[in-house]
């Protein structure tokens, strides 16, 4: 299920699908970054003064970021509960244990 976050000024859709943020259906980012921690915060604020977060090249306001983070959190929760993800975690744990015991 896709969650609409916003439309860009040129009409493209910004959506969250599972654990990814999409711009017009193409992967843009896997996370939302607080602008305080961003290395180019001054350039971003000059272009989008109301931005508080970014997702890849997309500037987000506080309500948009909150919606994106909520949708990403739900996507991560669903992914963690899937049988494939559970099997992968068991496989990785078994490989780590074998590696620590010297078995390759």
C-alpha positions, 0 to 999 in steps of 0.5 A: 500500500502506498501513502501519499505524502505530498505533490511537488511543485511540478506535480510529481507524487511523493509517496511511501511504499513499504520502507521506501520513499518514491518520487513519481514511482521511482525510489528516492530515499530510504530515510527521512533526515532531520534538516538540523543534521543535514550538511547542506541545511543552509542551501536547502533552507534558502530553496525551501524556507519551510522545510524541516526534513529531507528525503533524498532531494525532497524537502519536507515540512514538519507535517509531511515528514511526520506522515512519511515517518509514520508510513515508513515505521508501518512499512518496517513493522510489516516487513519485520513480521513477514515470514521471509524476513523472519527466515532471513534473520534466522539464516543470518544468525546461524551464519554469524554463529557458524562464523564465530565458531570457525565454520565456513 
